[in-house]
Amino acid sequence: MTEKITILIIDDEIISRYTIEALLESENYTLLFAEDGKQGLEKAEVMVPDLVLLDVMMPGMNGFEVCRHLRANPQLCLLPVVMVTAWDDPVARQRCLDIGATEVICKPFSRDELHTLINQLTNERQS
């Protein structure tokens, strides 16, 4: 039996958290949720998930800052971080990658797109 993949979703918008939960609930994932960057970093340090889905635009500590903190933490620096954004342009994508994101996914995204990305990143990590 394969071990459940733990995914931490960090997003200040409740609708976005519910949407991601609805897209992933039928899969064999353990889902953790954080409402802001500070809470997300705390949960990441305690739970050490297999992957983080991180919203870019959040009040207080935005996704860029959260990603920088994750990359600076020796325990979490190799954790796959997928930046979730409504910005669908090459400059925004490159900015996310430059600050340390593993991948970028643009809203709205499909269930299949999200599952493919999660499978790709978690399989790479387990290899």
N, C-alpha and C positions, 0 to 999 in steps of 0.2 A: 504494500500500500504506500502510495506516495504521500509525502508530508505536505500539509496545506501551505500555500503561499500566503504570506501576510503582507497586506498592502495598506499603507498609511495614506489617507486622503486628507490633504491640508487645504481647506478652502473656507473662506469667510461666508460664502453664500449658501444658505441652507438648501436652496433649490438645486444648486450644483452638486452638493453632497448627496442629496436624494437621487438625482439623476444618475450619478456614477454608481451609487448603491443598486439602483434598479438594473443598470446594465451588467453589473457583476454578481448579483445575488444568486443567480442560477449556477454559478461556477463554484468550484471547491476552494474558495479563497476565505481567509480570515480578514475582515475589513475593520480598520481602525479609523477613527475620524478625529480631526482637530479643527477648531473654528478660527484659529489664527496662527501666525508664525511661531510665537512663543510656545503655545501649547503643542504645536507640531514638533518643535525641537525637543521638548520635554518627553513627549511620547516616543519619538525616535530613539532617544537615548535609553529609555527604559525597555522598550519592546524590541528594538533593532529589527525593523521590518525587512522584508525581502525587496521591497520596491516602494517608492514614494511618488504619489501623484500630487503635484504642487501647483496651486494656482499662482499666477504671476501677480495679479493686481489684488492686493489685500491692504487694508488700512494698518497702520502701525508698522509692523515688520512685513515688507512685501516678499514675494517669492524669490527675488534676486538675493535679498539678504539671508533668507532661510537657506537657500542653496549654498551660499558662501560659508555659512556656519556649519552645514553638513559636511562640506568638503574640507573644512579646517579641523574636524573632529576625527582623530585616528580610528575610532571605532566605527564611524559612519562614512568615511571618505570614499569608499568604493561602492557604496549603496547606489543602485540605479535610481536616478531622479528624473521623472518625466514632468517637464513644465507644461502646464495646461493654460492656454491663452486664447483670447479672441482675436489677437493680432495675427493676421494671416499674410505676413510679408517677409521676405528674406532677411531684411535688416533686424527685425524683431527676433526671428528664429536664431540668427547668428549671435545676437546679444545673449540669448538664453544659453546657447552652447558655450559662449566665451566665459560665462560666469560659472560653468561647471555642470550644466544639465547634461544628462546622458542622451536625452531625446526631447523633442517638442511635439505636442499634439494640439491641434487647433480646434476650438469649439465652432460649430457643433461637430462631434465625431460619432461614428457608428459603433455599435456593439462589436462588430467584427474587427474594425480598426483597433479598438481598444484591446480586445483579446489577443489579437496578433502581436501587438506591441508588448503586452505583458508577457506573453509566452516567449517571445524573442529575448527579452531582457532577463527574464528569470532563468531561462535555459542557458544563456551565456554565463550567468553568474554561477550556476550549479556545475558547469563544465570544468 
